[in-house]
Structure formats: C-alpha cells, structure tokens
C-alpha cells in the first residue's frame, strides 16, 4: 500500500484491525508513518470489537491502569474500540476524515 500512495492521491486506509491481537504491533507504525498522515481514517471491524481479539487488556504497557479500567467497563463494543484507538494515539483527524467521503 505504501508504494501505491504516491501513485494514487485518493488512496486512503483505515485502522479497523490494528487493535486486534494479531495486528496490534502495526498500530504505532501506521500512526507514525509520515506518508500516511491525512490518509488514515477510523474504521471498525464491528463483528470483532466484542471479542477478545480487540480487548483493551492486550495493551497493559501502553495504557494507564485507569484507562484500562475505564475501557474495560464500557459495554458498548463500538465505543470501546473507538476510545481504545484514541487512547493508543490515533489523532482526532483519524476519527473525522470519513466525513469527507460519507454524504447523507
């Protein structure tokens, strides 16, 4: 995908799967890659947000104990997923970028 970015200026990506246990190591890489700035948006893999695959308990070294507790107590899996990504460093624009593409 990184090779495609210069060729396709309208190419964007989402971070839906990057808090799942099998992909969590990529979140920091993606969020800190300057080539992706302004081209990442929030996406949700909704079916998996309510499973252990996307649990905030996978990030004990990245979050404060109070953040972990707050996230764990949130029973809305979609909201918990969004807050988890924000707590792990996803900038505000990641959560608002999709407004440019979704017209109601």
N, CA, C and O atoms as CSV, one atom per row, in Angstrom:
chain,resi,resn,atom,element,x,y,z
A,1,UNK,N,N,0.809,-1.180,0.000
A,1,UNK,CA,C,0.000,0.000,0.000
A,1,UNK,C,C,0.863,1.258,0.000
A,1,UNK,O,O,0.548,2.230,-0.687
A,2,UNK,N,N,1.949,1.241,0.768
A,2,UNK,CA,C,2.812,2.416,0.840
A,2,UNK,C,C,3.363,2.794,-0.532
A,2,UNK,O,O,3.536,3.976,-0.828
A,3,UNK,N,N,3.636,1.808,-1.356
A,3,UNK,CA,C,4.123,2.080,-2.705
A,3,UNK,C,C,3.039,2.682,-3.589
A,3,UNK,O,O,3.345,3.385,-4.552
A,4,UNK,N,N,1.789,2.416,-3.275
A,4,UNK,CA,C,0.675,2.917,-4.069
A,4,UNK,C,C,0.297,4.354,-3.709
A,4,UNK,O,O,-0.343,5.033,-4.512
A,5,UNK,N,N,0.676,4.827,-2.530
A,5,UNK,CA,C,0.267,6.164,-2.087
A,5,UNK,C,C,0.672,7.281,-3.043
A,5,UNK,O,O,-0.167,8.122,-3.367
A,6,UNK,N,N,1.925,7.329,-3.510
A,6,UNK,CA,C,2.283,8.415,-4.435
A,6,UNK,C,C,1.576,8.319,-5.786
A,6,UNK,O,O,1.347,9.334,-6.444
A,7,UNK,N,N,1.237,7.125,-6.190
A,7,UNK,CA,C,0.612,6.910,-7.489
A,7,UNK,C,C,-0.882,7.257,-7.448
A,7,UNK,O,O,-1.437,7.754,-8.428
A,8,UNK,N,N,-1.517,6.994,-6.318
A,8,UNK,CA,C,-2.957,7.195,-6.167
A,8,UNK,C,C,-3.222,8.205,-5.047
A,8,UNK,O,O,-3.325,7.817,-3.883
A,9,UNK,N,N,-3.332,9.480,-5.379
A,9,UNK,CA,C,-3.501,10.507,-4.355
A,9,UNK,C,C,-4.831,10.411,-3.594
A,9,UNK,O,O,-4.980,11.029,-2.540
A,10,UNK,N,N,-5.779,9.660,-4.106
A,10,UNK,CA,C,-7.059,9.491,-3.418
A,10,UNK,C,C,-7.152,8.163,-2.674
A,10,UNK,O,O,-8.247,7.717,-2.331
A,11,UNK,N,N,-6.020,7.540,-2.427
A,11,UNK,CA,C,-5.988,6.276,-1.687
A,11,UNK,C,C,-5.917,6.559,-0.191
A,11,UNK,O,O,-5.049,7.297,0.274
A,12,UNK,N,N,-6.825,5.972,0.541
A,12,UNK,CA,C,-6.882,6.113,1.996
A,12,UNK,C,C,-6.925,4.724,2.604
A,12,UNK,O,O,-7.182,3.736,1.916
A,13,UNK,N,N,-6.673,4.663,3.888
A,13,UNK,CA,C,-6.731,3.383,4.594
A,13,UNK,C,C,-7.430,3.588,5.934
A,13,UNK,O,O,-7.626,4.720,6.374
A,14,UNK,N,N,-7.795,2.508,6.563
A,14,UNK,CA,C,-8.420,2.615,7.880
A,14,UNK,C,C,-7.656,1.765,8.879
A,14,UNK,O,O,-6.834,0.927,8.507
A,15,UNK,N,N,-7.938,1.993,10.136
A,15,UNK,CA,C,-7.214,1.291,11.202
A,15,UNK,C,C,-8.105,0.281,11.914
A,15,UNK,O,O,-7.891,-0.018,13.089
A,16,UNK,N,N,-9.095,-0.242,11.213
A,16,UNK,CA,C,-10.079,-1.115,11.856
A,16,UNK,C,C,-9.474,-2.329,12.550
A,16,UNK,O,O,-9.914,-2.687,13.643
A,17,UNK,N,N,-8.505,-2.953,11.962
A,17,UNK,CA,C,-8.000,-4.208,12.523
A,17,UNK,C,C,-6.761,-4.040,13.403
A,17,UNK,O,O,-6.255,-5.022,13.947
A,18,UNK,N,N,-6.272,-2.823,13.547
A,18,UNK,CA,C,-4.964,-2.650,14.175
A,18,UNK,C,C,-4.960,-2.685,15.700
A,18,UNK,O,O,-3.919,-2.449,16.313
A,19,UNK,N,N,-6.084,-2.970,16.314
A,19,UNK,CA,C,-6.080,-3.237,17.758
A,19,UNK,C,C,-6.383,-4.707,18.037
A,19,UNK,O,O,-6.525,-5.105,19.193
A,20,UNK,N,N,-6.480,-5.496,17.003
A,20,UNK,CA,C,-6.689,-6.929,17.198
A,20,UNK,C,C,-5.359,-7.583,17.564
A,20,UNK,O,O,-4.296,-7.137,17.131
A,21,UNK,N,N,-5.429,-8.626,18.350
A,21,UNK,CA,C,-4.228,-9.246,18.914
A,21,UNK,C,C,-3.202,-9.650,17.864
A,21,UNK,O,O,-2.003,-9.609,18.138
A,22,UNK,N,N,-3.632,-10.031,16.691
A,22,UNK,CA,C,-2.694,-10.480,15.661
A,22,UNK,C,C,-2.118,-9.345,14.816
A,22,UNK,O,O,-1.280,-9.589,13.948
A,23,UNK,N,N,-2.560,-8.100,15.061
A,23,UNK,CA,C,-2.055,-6.971,14.264
A,23,UNK,C,C,-1.664,-5.761,15.098
A,23,UNK,O,O,-1.274,-4.733,14.545
A,24,UNK,N,N,-1.761,-5.865,16.399
A,24,UNK,CA,C,-1.576,-4.696,17.261
A,24,UNK,C,C,-0.182,-4.081,17.164
A,24,UNK,O,O,-0.018,-2.900,17.470
A,25,UNK,N,N,0.803,-4.829,16.758
A,25,UNK,CA,C,2.166,-4.274,16.664
A,25,UNK,C,C,2.289,-3.244,15.540
A,25,UNK,O,O,3.255,-2.482,15.513
A,26,UNK,N,N,1.335,-3.206,14.619
A,26,UNK,CA,C,1.400,-2.289,13.492
A,26,UNK,C,C,0.776,-0.918,13.778
A,26,UNK,O,O,1.008,0.023,13.019
A,27,UNK,N,N,0.010,-0.785,14.829
A,27,UNK,CA,C,-0.697,0.471,15.076
A,27,UNK,C,C,0.266,1.651,15.191
A,27,UNK,O,O,0.076,2.664,14.517
A,28,UNK,N,N,1.279,1.541,16.021
A,28,UNK,CA,C,2.241,2.640,16.167
A,28,UNK,C,C,2.970,2.929,14.861
A,28,UNK,O,O,3.228,4.088,14.533
A,29,UNK,N,N,3.296,1.899,14.132
A,29,UNK,CA,C,3.996,2.076,12.850
A,29,UNK,C,C,3.127,2.902,11.900
A,29,UNK,O,O,3.603,3.862,11.294
A,30,UNK,N,N,1.878,2.533,11.777
A,30,UNK,CA,C,0.963,3.227,10.870
A,30,UNK,C,C,0.722,4.662,11.336
A,30,UNK,O,O,0.760,5.589,10.527
A,31,UNK,N,N,0.477,4.850,12.618
A,31,UNK,CA,C,0.179,6.194,13.127
A,31,UNK,C,C,1.377,7.134,13.028
A,31,UNK,O,O,1.198,8.350,12.957
A,32,UNK,N,N,2.574,6.601,13.022
A,32,UNK,CA,C,3.773,7.440,12.992
A,32,UNK,C,C,4.449,7.528,11.629
A,32,UNK,O,O,5.494,8.166,11.506
A,33,UNK,N,N,3.886,6.913,10.621
A,33,UNK,CA,C,4.466,6.971,9.280
A,33,UNK,C,C,3.975,8.248,8.589
A,33,UNK,O,O,2.782,8.395,8.324
A,34,UNK,N,N,4.885,9.156,8.304
A,34,UNK,CA,C,4.509,10.454,7.731
A,34,UNK,C,C,3.824,10.310,6.368
A,34,UNK,O,O,3.058,11.187,5.970
A,35,UNK,N,N,4.087,9.235,5.662
A,35,UNK,CA,C,3.453,9.034,4.354
A,35,UNK,C,C,1.955,8.800,4.484
A,35,UNK,O,O,1.204,9.000,3.529
A,36,UNK,N,N,1.524,8.377,5.663
A,36,UNK,CA,C,0.114,8.073,5.870
A,36,UNK,C,C,-0.661,9.206,6.533
A,36,UNK,O,O,-1.885,9.129,6.642
A,37,UNK,N,N,0.019,10.240,6.972
A,37,UNK,CA,C,-0.669,11.342,7.634
A,37,UNK,C,C,-1.713,11.950,6.705
A,37,UNK,O,O,-1.439,12.260,5.545
A,38,UNK,N,N,-2.909,12.109,7.245
A,38,UNK,CA,C,-4.015,12.645,6.459
A,38,UNK,C,C,-4.690,11.639,5.557
A,38,UNK,O,O,-5.600,11.982,4.803
A,39,UNK,N,N,-4.241,10.377,5.633
A,39,UNK,CA,C,-4.818,9.358,4.754
A,39,UNK,C,C,-5.297,8.132,5.531
A,39,UNK,O,O,-5.570,7.080,4.954
A,40,UNK,N,N,-5.393,8.289,6.833
A,40,UNK,CA,C,-5.877,7.202,7.704
A,40,UNK,C,C,-7.200,7.628,8.291
A,40,UNK,O,O,-7.340,8.760,8.753
A,41,UNK,N,N,-8.169,6.741,8.281
A,41,UNK,CA,C,-9.453,7.038,8.916
A,41,UNK,C,C,-9.871,5.895,9.831
A,41,UNK,O,O,-9.404,4.762,9.714
A,42,UNK,N,N,-10.762,6.238,10.739
A,42,UNK,CA,C,-11.281,5.234,11.655
A,42,UNK,C,C,-12.205,4.308,10.898
A,42,UNK,O,O,-13.095,4.743,10.167
A,43,UNK,N,N,-11.981,3.048,11.084
A,43,UNK,CA,C,-12.865,2.027,10.564
A,43,UNK,C,C,-13.096,1.040,11.690
A,43,UNK,O,O,-12.265,0.908,12.588
A,44,UNK,N,N,-14.192,0.367,11.643
A,44,UNK,CA,C,-14.456,-0.615,12.676
A,44,UNK,C,C,-14.723,-1.969,12.052
A,44,UNK,O,O,-15.472,-2.093,11.083
A,45,UNK,N,N,-14.118,-2.943,12.609
A,45,UNK,CA,C,-14.408,-4.319,12.247
A,45,UNK,C,C,-15.443,-4.781,13.265
A,45,UNK,O,O,-15.157,-5.617,14.123
A,46,UNK,N,N,-16.643,-4.230,13.161
A,46,UNK,CA,C,-17.645,-4.299,14.223
A,46,UNK,C,C,-17.870,-5.703,14.783
A,46,UNK,O,O,-18.049,-5.871,15.989
A,47,UNK,N,N,-17.862,-6.672,13.941
A,47,UNK,CA,C,-18.119,-8.031,14.434
A,47,UNK,C,C,-17.053,-8.494,15.419
A,47,UNK,O,O,-17.331,-9.309,16.299
A,48,UNK,N,N,-15.846,-7.984,15.277
A,48,UNK,CA,C,-14.752,-8.426,16.134
A,48,UNK,C,C,-14.517,-7.531,17.346
A,48,UNK,O,O,-13.737,-7.888,18.229
A,49,UNK,N,N,-15.176,-6.374,17.405
A,49,UNK,CA,C,-14.921,-5.465,18.524
A,49,UNK,C,C,-15.440,-6.004,19.847
A,49,UNK,O,O,-15.014,-5.545,20.907
A,50,UNK,N,N,-16.327,-6.944,19.807
A,50,UNK,CA,C,-16.896,-7.510,21.030
A,50,UNK,C,C,-16.309,-8.882,21.336
A,50,UNK,O,O,-16.968,-9.722,21.949
A,51,UNK,N,N,-15.077,-9.106,20.910
A,51,UNK,CA,C,-14.402,-10.377,21.154
A,51,UNK,C,C,-13.068,-10.107,21.844
A,51,UNK,O,O,-12.613,-8.963,21.870
A,52,UNK,N,N,-12.448,-11.114,22.390
A,52,UNK,CA,C,-11.119,-10.934,22.985
A,52,UNK,C,C,-10.052,-10.491,21.987
A,52,UNK,O,O,-8.985,-10.028,22.391
A,53,UNK,N,N,-10.328,-10.628,20.683
A,53,UNK,CA,C,-9.354,-10.227,19.665
A,53,UNK,C,C,-9.038,-8.739,19.726
A,53,UNK,O,O,-7.944,-8.329,19.338
A,54,UNK,N,N,-9.975,-7.921,20.206
A,54,UNK,CA,C,-9.782,-6.465,20.236
A,54,UNK,C,C,-9.927,-5.918,21.656
A,54,UNK,O,O,-10.430,-4.810,21.842
A,55,UNK,N,N,-9.505,-6.658,22.621
A,55,UNK,CA,C,-9.654,-6.260,24.026
A,55,UNK,C,C,-8.616,-5.217,24.433
A,55,UNK,O,O,-7.450,-5.320,24.051
A,56,UNK,N,N,-9.033,-4.218,25.205
A,56,UNK,CA,C,-8.057,-3.257,25.718
A,56,UNK,C,C,-7.052,-3.901,26.677
A,56,UNK,O,O,-5.990,-3.334,26.935
A,57,UNK,N,N,-7.382,-5.066,27.196
A,57,UNK,CA,C,-6.476,-5.749,28.124
A,57,UNK,C,C,-5.197,-6.236,27.435
A,57,UNK,O,O,-4.265,-6.682,28.104
A,58,UNK,N,N,-5.152,-6.155,26.120
A,58,UNK,CA,C,-3.933,-6.519,25.380
A,58,UNK,C,C,-2.869,-5.429,25.439
A,58,UNK,O,O,-1.751,-5.629,24.964
A,59,UNK,N,N,-3.205,-4.289,26.014
A,59,UNK,CA,C,-2.308,-3.136,25.977
A,59,UNK,C,C,-1.920,-2.640,27.371
A,59,UNK,O,O,-1.972,-1.436,27.623
A,60,UNK,N,N,-1.538,-3.526,28.270
A,60,UNK,CA,C,-1.218,-3.079,29.645
A,60,UNK,C,C,0.013,-2.181,29.716
A,60,UNK,O,O,0.144,-1.397,30.656
A,61,UNK,N,N,0.913,-2.277,28.748
A,61,UNK,CA,C,2.114,-1.448,28.769
A,61,UNK,C,C,1.921,-0.132,28.015
A,61,UNK,O,O,2.775,0.753,28.080
A,62,UNK,N,N,0.806,-0.003,27.302
A,62,UNK,CA,C,0.555,1.195,26.503
A,62,UNK,C,C,-0.451,2.144,27.136
A,62,UNK,O,O,-0.548,3.308,26.747
A,63,UNK,N,N,-1.201,1.642,28.113
A,63,UNK,CA,C,-2.261,2.433,28.725
A,63,UNK,C,C,-2.071,2.507,30.231
A,63,UNK,O,O,-1.499,1.608,30.849
A,64,UNK,N,N,-2.555,3.581,30.800
A,64,UNK,CA,C,-2.559,3.689,32.262
A,64,UNK,C,C,-3.615,2.743,32.812
A,64,UNK,O,O,-4.565,2.382,32.117
A,65,UNK,N,N,-3.438,2.349,34.063
A,65,UNK,CA,C,-4.379,1.426,34.694
A,65,UNK,C,C,-5.795,2.000,34.681
A,65,UNK,O,O,-6.758,1.271,34.443
A,66,UNK,N,N,-5.924,3.290,34.933
A,66,UNK,CA,C,-7.256,3.918,34.942
A,66,UNK,C,C,-7.890,3.878,33.550
A,66,UNK,O,O,-9.103,3.704,33.424
A,67,UNK,N,N,-7.070,4.039,32.500
A,67,UNK,CA,C,-7.593,3.939,31.139
A,67,UNK,C,C,-8.081,2.518,30.851
A,67,UNK,O,O,-9.151,2.319,30.276
A,68,UNK,N,N,-7.282,1.542,31.257
A,68,UNK,CA,C,-7.683,0.143,31.046
A,68,UNK,C,C,-9.014,-0.147,31.730
A,68,UNK,O,O,-9.907,-0.753,31.138
A,69,UNK,N,N,-9.137,0.288,32.967
A,69,UNK,CA,C,-10.374,0.039,33.722
A,69,UNK,C,C,-11.564,0.717,33.062
A,69,UNK,O,O,-12.629,0.117,32.923
A,70,UNK,N,N,-11.383,1.960,32.659
A,70,UNK,CA,C,-12.465,2.702,32.017
A,70,UNK,C,C,-12.891,2.037,30.711
A,70,UNK,O,O,-14.083,1.880,30.446
A,71,UNK,N,N,-11.921,1.653,29.906
A,71,UNK,CA,C,-12.231,0.979,28.644
A,71,UNK,C,C,-12.914,-0.361,28.885
A,71,UNK,O,O,-13.875,-0.700,28.196
A,72,UNK,N,N,-12.439,-1.100,29.829
A,72,UNK,CA,C,-12.994,-2.423,30.112
A,72,UNK,C,C,-14.440,-2.329,30.582
A,72,UNK,O,O,-15.255,-3.195,30.264
A,73,UNK,N,N,-14.760,-1.282,31.339
A,73,UNK,CA,C,-16.126,-1.123,31.862
A,73,UNK,C,C,-17.113,-0.656,30.798
A,73,UNK,O,O,-18.323,-0.777,30.988
A,74,UNK,N,N,-16.624,-0.134,29.700
A,74,UNK,CA,C,-17.505,0.347,28.640
A,74,UNK,C,C,-18.134,-0.857,27.937
A,74,UNK,O,O,-17.421,-1.648,27.320
A,75,UNK,N,N,-19.418,-1.001,28.018
A,75,UNK,CA,C,-20.108,-2.181,27.468
A,75,UNK,C,C,-20.457,-2.044,25.988
A,75,UNK,O,O,-20.803,-3.032,25.341
A,76,UNK,N,N,-20.369,-0.841,25.452
A,76,UNK,CA,C,-20.633,-0.633,24.030
A,76,UNK,C,C,-19.344,-0.944,23.279
A,76,UNK,O,O,-18.387,-0.174,23.350
A,77,UNK,N,N,-19.311,-2.049,22.572
A,77,UNK,CA,C,-18.062,-2.501,21.951
A,77,UNK,C,C,-17.550,-1.549,20.878
A,77,UNK,O,O,-16.338,-1.408,20.713
A,78,UNK,N,N,-18.426,-0.908,20.163
A,78,UNK,CA,C,-18.009,0.034,19.129
A,78,UNK,C,C,-17.370,1.264,19.766
A,78,UNK,O,O,-16.313,1.722,19.331
A,79,UNK,N,N,-18.017,1.789,20.794
A,79,UNK,CA,C,-17.482,2.942,21.512
A,79,UNK,C,C,-16.150,2.584,22.189
A,79,UNK,O,O,-15.209,3.378,22.178
A,80,UNK,N,N,-16.082,1.402,22.766
A,80,UNK,CA,C,-14.838,0.950,23.408
A,80,UNK,C,C,-13.696,0.875,22.397
A,80,UNK,O,O,-12.571,1.270,22.700
A,81,UNK,N,N,-13.981,0.372,21.207
A,81,UNK,CA,C,-12.973,0.271,20.155
A,81,UNK,C,C,-12.481,1.655,19.733
A,81,UNK,O,O,-11.278,1.867,19.582
A,82,UNK,N,N,-13.392,2.580,19.546
A,82,UNK,CA,C,-13.023,3.945,19.172
A,82,UNK,C,C,-12.163,4.584,20.268
A,82,UNK,O,O,-11.127,5.182,19.976
A,83,UNK,N,N,-12.585,4.460,21.505
A,83,UNK,CA,C,-11.833,5.045,22.618
A,83,UNK,C,C,-10.471,4.378,22.805
A,83,UNK,O,O,-9.501,5.037,23.182
A,84,UNK,N,N,-10.399,3.087,22.545
A,84,UNK,CA,C,-9.125,2.385,22.639
A,84,UNK,C,C,-8.139,2.938,21.617
A,84,UNK,O,O,-6.990,3.224,21.953
A,85,UNK,N,N,-8.579,3.088,20.386
A,85,UNK,CA,C,-7.694,3.615,19.346
A,85,UNK,C,C,-7.247,5.035,19.678
A,85,UNK,O,O,-6.091,5.391,19.448
A,86,UNK,N,N,-8.148,5.841,20.212
A,86,UNK,CA,C,-7.788,7.210,20.608
A,86,UNK,C,C,-6.776,7.184,21.753
A,86,UNK,O,O,-5.807,7.942,21.741
A,87,UNK,N,N,-6.995,6.324,22.730
A,87,UNK,CA,C,-6.076,6.224,23.874
A,87,UNK,C,C,-4.698,5.738,23.453
A,87,UNK,O,O,-3.699,6.054,24.099
A,88,UNK,N,N,-4.645,4.972,22.371
A,88,UNK,CA,C,-3.367,4.454,21.881
A,88,UNK,C,C,-2.668,5.424,20.931
A,88,UNK,O,O,-1.609,5.110,20.387
A,89,UNK,N,N,-3.257,6.596,20.733
A,89,UNK,CA,C,-2.558,7.632,19.993
A,89,UNK,C,C,-3.115,8.025,18.644
A,89,UNK,O,O,-2.516,8.848,17.952
A,90,UNK,N,N,-4.242,7.462,18.248
A,90,UNK,CA,C,-4.825,7.874,16.972
A,90,UNK,C,C,-5.269,9.330,17.090
A,90,UNK,O,O,-6.036,9.669,17.991
A,91,UNK,N,N,-4.799,10.191,16.194
A,91,UNK,CA,C,-5.168,11.607,16.276
A,91,UNK,C,C,-6.634,11.837,15.914
A,91,UNK,O,O,-7.269,10.998,15.275
A,92,UNK,N,N,-7.153,12.979,16.333
A,92,UNK,CA,C,-8.558,13.305,16.116
A,92,UNK,C,C,-8.964,13.216,14.647
A,92,UNK,O,O,-10.071,12.776,14.338
A,93,UNK,N,N,-8.077,13.631,13.739
A,93,UNK,CA,C,-8.426,13.616,12.317
A,93,UNK,C,C,-8.738,12.213,11.802
A,93,UNK,O,O,-9.479,12.070,10.829
A,94,UNK,N,N,-8.195,11.188,12.427
A,94,UNK,CA,C,-8.485,9.806,12.027
A,94,UNK,C,C,-9.975,9.510,12.201
A,94,UNK,O,O,-10.558,8.746,11.433
A,95,UNK,N,N,-10.580,10.118,13.211
A,95,UNK,CA,C,-11.990,9.860,13.506
A,95,UNK,C,C,-12.946,10.779,12.755
A,95,UNK,O,O,-14.154,10.542,12.751
A,96,UNK,N,N,-12.422,11.823,12.121
A,96,UNK,CA,C,-13.288,12.771,11.415
A,96,UNK,C,C,-13.100,12.747,9.901
A,96,UNK,O,O,-13.929,13.295,9.174
A,97,UNK,N,N,-12.043,12.132,9.417
A,97,UNK,CA,C,-11.733,12.137,7.991
A,97,UNK,C,C,-12.844,11.526,7.136
A,97,UNK,O,O,-13.086,11.991,6.022
A,98,UNK,N,N,-13.503,10.523,7.624
A,98,UNK,CA,C,-14.529,9.839,6.821
A,98,UNK,C,C,-15.683,10.762,6.460
A,98,UNK,O,O,-16.411,10.484,5.507
A,99,UNK,N,N,-15.867,11.846,7.192
A,99,UNK,CA,C,-16.953,12.798,6.866
A,99,UNK,C,C,-16.802,13.363,5.453
A,99,UNK,O,O,-17.790,13.728,4.817
A,100,UNK,N,N,-15.581,13.432,4.976
A,100,UNK,CA,C,-15.353,13.942,3.621
A,100,UNK,C,C,-15.890,12.990,2.553
A,100,UNK,O,O,-16.145,13.403,1.422
A,101,UNK,N,N,-16.059,11.727,2.911
A,101,UNK,CA,C,-16.430,10.720,1.924
A,101,UNK,C,C,-17.861,10.224,2.079
A,101,UNK,O,O,-18.454,9.716,1.127
A,102,UNK,N,N,-18.407,10.370,3.260
A,102,UNK,CA,C,-19.756,9.870,3.526
A,102,UNK,C,C,-20.742,11.034,3.469
A,102,UNK,O,O,-20.726,11.913,4.331
A,103,UNK,N,N,-21.572,11.033,2.481
A,103,UNK,CA,C,-22.553,12.094,2.310
A,103,UNK,C,C,-23.935,11.477,2.550
A,103,UNK,O,O,-24.299,10.462,1.955
A,104,UNK,N,N,-24.675,12.114,3.427
A,104,UNK,CA,C,-26.011,11.599,3.741
A,104,UNK,C,C,-27.066,12.502,3.176
A,104,UNK,O,O,-28.258,12.236,3.336
